Amino acid sequence: MTDAEWAAVRPLLPVPAWLNGRGGRPEGYCHRQLLDAIRYLVAGGISWRAMPADFPDWGRVYAFFRRWREHGLITEFRDRLRGKVREREGREAESTAGIIDAQSVRAAATVSAASRGYDGGKKVPGRKRHIVTETLGLLLVVAVGYTGGFVDWCRDKLALTLEIVKCTDGTTGFVVLPRRWVAERTFAWLMNSRRLARDYGSLPAGNEAVIRWSMVTRMSGRPARPPASGRH
């Protein structure tokens, strides 16, 4: 991260438990170093053990990644950053609408057969990524590897009423569907992260965390940019 980017995102980081007197011990490395290491892994598609020597030890970085995943800290950080980006764009911090789309991705050999499937339409063996974005295309929710009951899942887990956008009967050829292009553009953003070119995580939760980190990388530079001309 640049110094300007770090200055913009640092106040949005979750506060470590030890700073709030809730136990635990201080990190052995600066959070900026750890965040940069994870962003490097996600962008470059390397394995954990291939972490360059100028970053903290790979085991320490992975422990930080896992802790933030298990305690929901990466979700908290992403949500704060998304709110900041939306406010910068002249929107309310929280969105009142969302767009859902899915992407099928091949799974690596490390992914167990129990958590993978087969997309008969796209003929892709692996896992399915479902995302919910707000109207700017920023990630709200991600779920990897589940099947069936999608409408009920949206209602029970997300408190959303799902409206399915379908092609008009008789339509032929490529047609841009209303608002669906927003989520498709988000998938294009995510695929700039080489770690997401294939699903490598043995657990779906790990892949979900990588997607959240990819979106954090996409958003984190925006608060540091000067406002566009004419924007108030």
Secondary structure as a PSIPRED ss2 file (coil, helix, strand):
# PSIPRED VFORMAT (PSIPRED V4.0)

   1 M C   1.000  0.000  0.000
   2 T C   1.000  0.000  0.000
   3 D H   0.000  1.000  0.000
   4 A H   0.000  1.000  0.000
   5 E H   0.000  1.000  0.000
   6 W H   0.000  1.000  0.000
   7 A H   0.000  1.000  0.000
   8 A H   0.000  1.000  0.000
   9 V H   0.000  1.000  0.000
  10 R H   0.000  1.000  0.000
  11 P H   0.000  1.000  0.000
  12 L H   0.000  1.000  0.000
  13 L C   1.000  0.000  0.000
  14 P C   1.000  0.000  0.000
  15 V C   1.000  0.000  0.000
  16 P C   1.000  0.000  0.000
  17 A H   0.000  1.000  0.000
  18 W H   0.000  1.000  0.000
  19 L H   0.000  1.000  0.000
  20 N H   0.000  1.000  0.000
  21 G C   1.000  0.000  0.000
  22 R C   1.000  0.000  0.000
  23 G C   1.000  0.000  0.000
  24 G C   1.000  0.000  0.000
  25 R C   1.000  0.000  0.000
  26 P C   1.000  0.000  0.000
  27 E C   1.000  0.000  0.000
  28 G C   1.000  0.000  0.000
  29 Y C   1.000  0.000  0.000
  30 C C   1.000  0.000  0.000
  31 H H   0.000  1.000  0.000
  32 R H   0.000  1.000  0.000
  33 Q H   0.000  1.000  0.000
  34 L H   0.000  1.000  0.000
  35 L H   0.000  1.000  0.000
  36 D H   0.000  1.000  0.000
  37 A H   0.000  1.000  0.000
  38 I H   0.000  1.000  0.000
  39 R H   0.000  1.000  0.000
  40 Y H   0.000  1.000  0.000
  41 L H   0.000  1.000  0.000
  42 V H   0.000  1.000  0.000
  43 A H   0.000  1.000  0.000
  44 G H   0.000  1.000  0.000
  45 G C   1.000  0.000  0.000
  46 I C   1.000  0.000  0.000
  47 S C   1.000  0.000  0.000
  48 W H   0.000  1.000  0.000
  49 R H   0.000  1.000  0.000
  50 A H   0.000  1.000  0.000
  51 M C   1.000  0.000  0.000
  52 P C   1.000  0.000  0.000
  53 A C   1.000  0.000  0.000
  54 D C   1.000  0.000  0.000
  55 F C   1.000  0.000  0.000
  56 P C   1.000  0.000  0.000
  57 D C   1.000  0.000  0.000
  58 W H   0.000  1.000  0.000
  59 G H   0.000  1.000  0.000
  60 R H   0.000  1.000  0.000
  61 V H   0.000  1.000  0.000
  62 Y H   0.000  1.000  0.000
  63 A H   0.000  1.000  0.000
  64 F H   0.000  1.000  0.000
  65 F H   0.000  1.000  0.000
  66 R H   0.000  1.000  0.000
  67 R H   0.000  1.000  0.000
  68 W H   0.000  1.000  0.000
  69 R H   0.000  1.000  0.000
  70 E H   0.000  1.000  0.000
  71 H C   1.000  0.000  0.000
  72 G C   1.000  0.000  0.000
  73 L H   0.000  1.000  0.000
  74 I H   0.000  1.000  0.000
  75 T H   0.000  1.000  0.000
  76 E H   0.000  1.000  0.000
  77 F H   0.000  1.000  0.000
  78 R H   0.000  1.000  0.000
  79 D H   0.000  1.000  0.000
  80 R H   0.000  1.000  0.000
  81 L H   0.000  1.000  0.000
  82 R H   0.000  1.000  0.000
  83 G H   0.000  1.000  0.000
  84 K H   0.000  1.000  0.000
  85 V H   0.000  1.000  0.000
  86 R H   0.000  1.000  0.000
  87 E H   0.000  1.000  0.000
  88 R H   0.000  1.000  0.000
  89 E C   1.000  0.000  0.000
  90 G C   1.000  0.000  0.000
  91 R C   1.000  0.000  0.000
  92 E C   1.000  0.000  0.000
  93 A C   1.000  0.000  0.000
  94 E C   1.000  0.000  0.000
  95 S C   1.000  0.000  0.000
  96 T C   1.000  0.000  0.000
  97 A C   1.000  0.000  0.000
  98 G C   1.000  0.000  0.000
  99 I E   0.000  0.000  1.000
 100 I E   0.000  0.000  1.000
 101 D E   0.000  0.000  1.000
 102 A E   0.000  0.000  1.000
 103 Q E   0.000  0.000  1.000
 104 S E   0.000  0.000  1.000
 105 V E   0.000  0.000  1.000
 106 R E   0.000  0.000  1.000
 107 A E   0.000  0.000  1.000
 108 A C   1.000  0.000  0.000
 109 A C   1.000  0.000  0.000
 110 T C   1.000  0.000  0.000
 111 V C   1.000  0.000  0.000
 112 S C   1.000  0.000  0.000
 113 A H   0.000  1.000  0.000
 114 A H   0.000  1.000  0.000
 115 S H   0.000  1.000  0.000
 116 R C   1.000  0.000  0.000
 117 G E   0.000  0.000  1.000
 118 Y E   0.000  0.000  1.000
 119 D E   0.000  0.000  1.000
 120 G C   1.000  0.000  0.000
 121 G C   1.000  0.000  0.000
 122 K C   1.000  0.000  0.000
 123 K C   1.000  0.000  0.000
 124 V E   0.000  0.000  1.000
 125 P E   0.000  0.000  1.000
 126 G E   0.000  0.000  1.000
 127 R E   0.000  0.000  1.000
 128 K E   0.000  0.000  1.000
 129 R E   0.000  0.000  1.000
 130 H E   0.000  0.000  1.000
 131 I E   0.000  0.000  1.000
 132 V E   0.000  0.000  1.000
 133 T E   0.000  0.000  1.000
 134 E C   1.000  0.000  0.000
 135 T C   1.000  0.000  0.000
 136 L C   1.000  0.000  0.000
 137 G C   1.000  0.000  0.000
 138 L C   1.000  0.000  0.000
 139 L E   0.000  0.000  1.000
 140 L E   0.000  0.000  1.000
 141 V E   0.000  0.000  1.000
 142 V E   0.000  0.000  1.000
 143 A E   0.000  0.000  1.000
 144 V E   0.000  0.000  1.000
 145 G C   1.000  0.000  0.000
 146 Y C   1.000  0.000  0.000
 147 T C   1.000  0.000  0.000
 148 G C   1.000  0.000  0.000
 149 G C   1.000  0.000  0.000
 150 F H   0.000  1.000  0.000
 151 V H   0.000  1.000  0.000
 152 D H   0.000  1.000  0.000
 153 W H   0.000  1.000  0.000
 154 C H   0.000  1.000  0.000
 155 R H   0.000  1.000  0.000
 156 D H   0.000  1.000  0.000
 157 K H   0.000  1.000  0.000
 158 L H   0.000  1.000  0.000
 159 A C   1.000  0.000  0.000
 160 L C   1.000  0.000  0.000
 161 T C   1.000  0.000  0.000
 162 L C   1.000  0.000  0.000
 163 E C   1.000  0.000  0.000
 164 I C   1.000  0.000  0.000
 165 V C   1.000  0.000  0.000
 166 K C   1.000  0.000  0.000
 167 C C   1.000  0.000  0.000
 168 T C   1.000  0.000  0.000
 169 D C   1.000  0.000  0.000
 170 G C   1.000  0.000  0.000
 171 T C   1.000  0.000  0.000
 172 T C   1.000  0.000  0.000
 173 G C   1.000  0.000  0.000
 174 F C   1.000  0.000  0.000
 175 V C   1.000  0.000  0.000
 176 V C   1.000  0.000  0.000
 177 L C   1.000  0.000  0.000
 178 P C   1.000  0.000  0.000
 179 R C   1.000  0.000  0.000
 180 R H   0.000  1.000  0.000
 181 W H   0.000  1.000  0.000
 182 V H   0.000  1.000  0.000
 183 A H   0.000  1.000  0.000
 184 E H   0.000  1.000  0.000
 185 R H   0.000  1.000  0.000
 186 T H   0.000  1.000  0.000
 187 F H   0.000  1.000  0.000
 188 A H   0.000  1.000  0.000
 189 W H   0.000  1.000  0.000
 190 L H   0.000  1.000  0.000
 191 M C   1.000  0.000  0.000
 192 N C   1.000  0.000  0.000
 193 S C   1.000  0.000  0.000
 194 R H   0.000  1.000  0.000
 195 R H   0.000  1.000  0.000
 196 L H   0.000  1.000  0.000
 197 A C   1.000  0.000  0.000
 198 R C   1.000  0.000  0.000
 199 D E   0.000  0.000  1.000
 200 Y C   1.000  0.000  0.000
 201 G C   1.000  0.000  0.000
 202 S C   1.000  0.000  0.000
 203 L C   1.000  0.000  0.000
 204 P H   0.000  1.000  0.000
 205 A H   0.000  1.000  0.000
 206 G H   0.000  1.000  0.000
 207 N H   0.000  1.000  0.000
 208 E H   0.000  1.000  0.000
 209 A H   0.000  1.000  0.000
 210 V H   0.000  1.000  0.000
 211 I H   0.000  1.000  0.000
 212 R H   0.000  1.000  0.000
 213 W H   0.000  1.000  0.000
 214 S H   0.000  1.000  0.000
 215 M H   0.000  1.000  0.000
 216 V H   0.000  1.000  0.000
 217 T H   0.000  1.000  0.000
 218 R H   0.000  1.000  0.000
 219 M H   0.000  1.000  0.000
 220 S H   0.000  1.000  0.000
 221 G C   1.000  0.000  0.000
 222 R C   1.000  0.000  0.000
 223 P C   1.000  0.000  0.000
 224 A C   1.000  0.000  0.000
 225 R C   1.000  0.000  0.000
 226 P C   1.000  0.000  0.000
 227 P C   1.000  0.000  0.000
 228 A C   1.000  0.000  0.000
 229 S C   1.000  0.000  0.000
 230 G C   1.000  0.000  0.000
 231 R C   1.000  0.000  0.000
 232 H C   1.000  0.000  0.000
